[in-house]
């Protein structure tokens, strides 16, 4: 009986905070907000990555999240806070992980084709039970599915051993195993050399423009990385809906950063000026109005920040000063 396996991150799940490396920075920001660490988010991320590199000398074996947190906390001089580091990272992952548009339909099609559940395999320090939680929430996990994480089983896709573990557990011949993933080496080469069928899909990777935004994460307190993540989701959703890819690319990597950047500046200026209301005086400003409303609501850390922005009633009705009245002249 054929079995379909799927990689998890960048294949069926993506993160709204940008790329995988931005999870560490987002975790650092959360830990600072909670008063757990005093270093900058970028410093925390650098320490976290150095610990992972030092504790993974052999790509065949991946370290568990609890061990990474303990090592990171020790290097930061807060060994007692290891559990808080774990909690913060899991909190960031829960908040940022979303299903790749179309992934639910593709996994359902795989179940229908094989007549059994799919198997998710991931090179990750995150435990399989946590990955299952994310997959269930996003509608990707069904009864009969399985999740195998490298840190749990002691083997990795990066080395190839995780594919052997899957084949042994399932008891299937290699020609009946079909894997879908995004990494040419970990998901492609190692599965192919074992005789598996392979589908590579790299569409959930950040594009060049999206990556350019994400690289500015440290300088923008993570805002540009979140914009990159939003642009990616919009692009992938547009693909599923058959929209022009050029239009979705420009909308996500040009128009959205422009509107968000201007709206953030506008709210900041209004706050400094002590304003409690903003008026958008042109109908073609409704998109900017919507963006500003959303940002104002998200920023509402105190009453004076969440501005009740709205279009002036007389302009919304198409009065003399409105674009509609000018067009009639």
C-alpha positions as a printed Julia matrix, in Angstrom:
329×3 Matrix{Float64}:
   0.0    0.0     0.0
   1.38   3.4    -1.02
   2.13   5.95    1.71
   2.49   9.72    1.31
   4.89  11.63    3.56
   5.19  15.39    3.87
   7.84  17.69    5.24
   6.36  20.21    7.69
   7.95  23.67    7.59
   8.04  25.51    4.27
   5.96  22.68    2.79
   2.64  22.54    4.66
   3.3   25.18    7.34
   4.89  28.62    7.08
   5.68  31.22    9.72
   4.24  34.72    9.61
   7.36  36.1    11.31
   9.42  35.46    8.17
  11.96  32.67    7.79
  12.99  30.05   10.36
  15.81  32.28   11.59
  13.33  34.97   12.57
  11.68  32.72   15.14
  14.71  33.22   17.39
  14.51  37.02   17.1
  10.77  36.99   17.78
  11.39  34.77   20.79
  14.02  37.2    22.02
  11.55  40.1    21.74
   8.96  38.16   23.71
  11.48  37.26   26.41
  12.48  40.91   26.75
   8.85  41.94   27.05
   8.43  39.34   29.78
  11.55  40.6    31.57
  13.34  37.26   31.27
  16.37  38.58   29.35
  18.08  41.96   29.19
  20.02  41.46   25.93
  18.68  42.53   22.54
  16.54  40.1    20.48
  19.32  39.83   17.89
  21.85  38.95   20.6
  19.52  36.31   21.99
  19.03  34.89   18.48
  22.79  34.73   17.9
  23.34  32.87   21.18
  20.47  30.49   20.44
  21.86  29.68   16.99
  25.41  29.2    18.29
  24.15  26.73   20.89
  22.26  24.79   18.23
  25.32  24.68   15.99
  27.61  23.56   18.82
  25.21  20.86   19.98
  24.59  19.47   16.51
  28.08  18.37   15.42
  26.57  15.4    13.59
  23.6   16.18   11.33
  22.36  12.65   11.87
  21.21  13.55   15.38
  19.29  16.72   16.21
  19.14  18.15   19.71
  15.84  18.61   21.57
  14.36  22.03   22.29
  14.71  21.6    26.07
  18.45  20.98   25.69
  18.85  23.98   23.39
  17.01  26.17   25.89
  19.18  24.94   28.75
  22.34  25.69   26.81
  21.11  29.12   25.73
  20.01  30.05   29.25
  23.39  28.97   30.61
  25.33  31.13   28.13
  23.12  34.1    28.93
  23.8   33.65   32.63
  20.21  32.75   33.5
  20.3   28.93   33.85
  17.19  29.0    36.02
  15.14  30.41   33.11
  15.47  27.49   30.67
  11.79  26.56   30.99
  10.78  30.15   30.24
  12.86  30.06   27.06
  11.05  26.92   25.96
   7.66  28.44   26.72
   8.47  31.63   24.8
   9.64  29.76   21.71
   6.56  27.55   21.68
   4.39  30.65   22.12
   6.01  32.28   19.09
   5.6   29.13   17.01
   1.92  28.83   17.96
   1.26  32.45   17.07
   3.17  32.47   13.78
   2.55  29.1    12.11
  -0.09  28.97    9.38
  -1.06  26.37    6.81
   0.38  26.95    3.36
  -2.59  27.91    1.17
  -3.66  24.79   -0.67
  -1.79  22.4     1.64
  -4.96  21.04    3.24
  -6.34  20.09   -0.17
  -3.05  18.5    -1.22
  -2.8   16.34    1.9
  -6.45  15.31    1.5
  -5.74  14.31   -2.09
  -2.77  12.22   -0.88
  -4.99  10.39    1.64
  -7.57   9.71   -1.06
  -4.91   8.42   -3.45
  -3.2    6.1    -0.96
  -6.25   5.09    1.07
  -4.5    5.83    4.38
  -3.24   8.67    6.56
  -0.2   10.73    5.68
   3.06  10.8     7.64
   4.64  14.16    8.5
   8.42  14.14    8.93
  10.43  17.1    10.17
  14.02  17.98   11.01
  13.2   20.02   14.08
  14.07  20.38   17.76
  10.32  20.73   18.37
   8.67  17.57   19.74
   6.31  15.59   17.51
   3.38  16.2    19.88
   3.79  19.95   19.45
   4.03  19.67   15.66
   0.85  17.6    15.72
  -0.85  20.34   17.73
   0.02  22.9    15.05
  -1.02  20.61   12.22
  -4.35  19.79   13.89
  -5.12  23.45   14.47
  -4.5   24.25   10.81
  -6.65  21.37    9.57
  -3.7   19.36    8.28
  -3.77  16.44   10.72
  -6.45  13.75   10.52
  -7.05  10.5    12.44
  -4.65   7.92   11.05
  -1.89  10.46   10.34
   1.5   10.31   12.05
   4.23  12.83   12.92
   7.92  12.01   13.27
  10.41  14.65   14.44
  14.17  14.23   14.16
  14.87  15.22   17.76
  12.46  12.56   19.02
  13.61   9.61   16.92
  17.35  10.35   16.87
  17.6   10.45   13.06
  17.28  13.26   10.53
  16.28  13.85    6.93
  19.41  15.94    6.59
  21.44  12.77    7.1
  18.87  10.47    5.54
  18.27   8.22    8.52
  14.77   9.54    9.19
  13.6    8.06    5.89
  14.9    4.67    7.03
  12.97   5.02   10.28
   9.77   5.8     8.38
  10.21   2.87    5.97
  10.88   0.46    8.84
   7.86   1.62   10.83
   5.54   1.4     7.86
   6.98  -1.83    6.47
   6.56  -0.57    2.91
   8.82  -1.16   -0.08
  10.64   1.98   -1.22
   8.71   2.22   -4.49
   5.45   2.65   -2.52
   6.73   5.66   -0.56
   6.13   9.15   -1.92
   7.65  12.19   -0.19
   6.85  15.88   -0.69
   9.22  18.52    0.66
  11.06  21.74   -0.09
  14.76  21.0     0.47
  16.69  19.58   -2.49
  19.14  17.77   -0.23
  17.2   16.75    2.87
  13.88  16.08    1.13
  15.1   15.24   -2.35
  18.49  13.55   -2.61
  18.23  11.33    0.47
  14.74  10.09   -0.39
  15.64   9.47   -4.02
  18.75   7.48   -3.2
  16.54   5.16   -1.14
  14.21   4.59   -4.06
  11.35   6.81   -2.87
   9.24   8.91   -5.2
   9.81  12.6    -4.55
   7.96  15.84   -5.24
   9.9   19.03   -4.52
   7.89  22.19   -3.94
   9.91  25.28   -3.03
   7.11  27.78   -3.62
   6.71  28.45    0.13
  10.29  29.76    0.35
  10.62  33.52    0.57
  11.22  35.08   -2.84
  14.06  37.52   -3.5
  11.97  40.59   -2.67
  10.43  38.92    0.35
  13.88  37.91    1.59
  15.12  41.48    1.14
  12.38  42.69    3.49
  13.03  39.91    5.98
  16.74  40.74    6.18
  15.88  44.09    7.75
  14.13  42.44   10.71
  16.67  43.51   13.32
  16.53  47.15   12.2
  12.72  47.26   12.14
  12.02  45.35   15.36
  10.73  42.43   13.31
   8.18  44.44   11.3
   9.84  43.87    7.92
  10.07  40.11    8.56
   6.37  39.97    9.39
   5.64  41.91    6.19
   7.72  39.37    4.28
   5.72  36.56    5.86
   2.44  38.27    4.98
   3.59  38.85    1.4
   4.46  35.16    1.07
   1.04  34.02    2.31
  -0.69  36.48   -0.02
   1.38  35.23   -2.96
   0.6   31.58   -2.19
  -3.1   32.35   -1.68
  -3.14  34.22   -4.96
  -1.65  31.18   -6.68
  -4.45  29.0    -5.32
  -7.06  31.49   -6.54
  -5.51  31.81   -9.99
  -4.51  35.46   -9.63
  -1.83  37.05  -11.76
   1.48  36.27   -9.96
   2.94  39.61  -11.0
   0.06  41.48   -9.39
   0.28  39.52   -6.12
   4.05  40.01   -6.02
   3.77  43.77   -6.41
   0.87  43.94   -3.95
   2.81  42.02   -1.3
   6.31  43.41   -1.69
   5.65  46.97   -2.88
   2.13  48.19   -2.06
   1.75  46.53    1.33
   5.09  47.75    2.78
   4.33  51.22    1.41
   0.88  51.39    3.0
   2.0   49.84    6.29
   5.05  52.09    6.54
   3.01  55.23    5.84
   0.27  54.19    8.26
   2.79  53.54   11.03
   4.33  56.97   10.44
   0.88  58.57   10.36
  -0.15  57.02   13.68
   3.11  58.04   15.29
   2.74  61.64   14.11
  -0.86  61.73   15.31
   0.2   60.43   18.7
   2.93  63.06   19.01
   0.49  65.79   18.02
  -2.09  64.62   20.56
  -4.75  63.92   17.92
  -7.64  61.6    18.69
  -9.15  61.31   15.21
  -7.9   61.03   11.63
  -9.9   61.72    8.47
  -9.17  60.11    5.1
 -10.56  62.57    2.56
 -10.43  60.57   -0.69
 -12.34  57.46   -1.68
  -9.21  55.9    -3.09
  -7.77  56.13    0.43
 -10.06  53.4     1.74
  -7.33  50.78    1.5
  -5.03  53.0     3.54
  -7.88  53.62    5.97
  -8.33  49.87    6.47
  -4.59  49.36    6.99
  -4.41  52.23    9.49
  -7.42  50.96   11.43
  -5.84  47.54   11.78
  -2.52  48.95   12.9
  -4.21  51.33   15.33
  -6.12  48.44   16.89
  -2.95  46.33   17.13
  -1.0   49.2    18.7
  -3.68  50.03   21.28
  -1.38  49.78   24.3
  -3.06  52.89   25.69
  -6.18  54.85   24.86
  -4.44  57.66   22.98
  -2.75  55.3    20.53
  -5.68  53.33   19.14
  -7.13  56.2    17.13
 -10.76  55.97   15.98
  -9.8   56.7    12.35
 -12.66  57.15    9.91
 -13.7   58.87    6.69
 -15.47  62.18    7.21
 -19.25  61.55    6.81
 -19.74  64.26    4.19
 -16.94  62.8     2.04
 -18.18  59.25    2.43
 -21.55  60.45    1.11
 -19.92  61.89   -2.03
 -20.05  65.59   -1.13
 -18.59  68.48   -3.1
 -15.01  67.74   -2.08
 -15.12  64.05   -2.82
 -13.47  62.39   -5.85
 -16.93  61.23   -7.01
 -18.32  64.8    -7.1
 -15.25  66.02   -8.98
 -15.69  63.3   -11.62
 -19.28  64.43  -12.26
 -18.2   67.96  -13.13
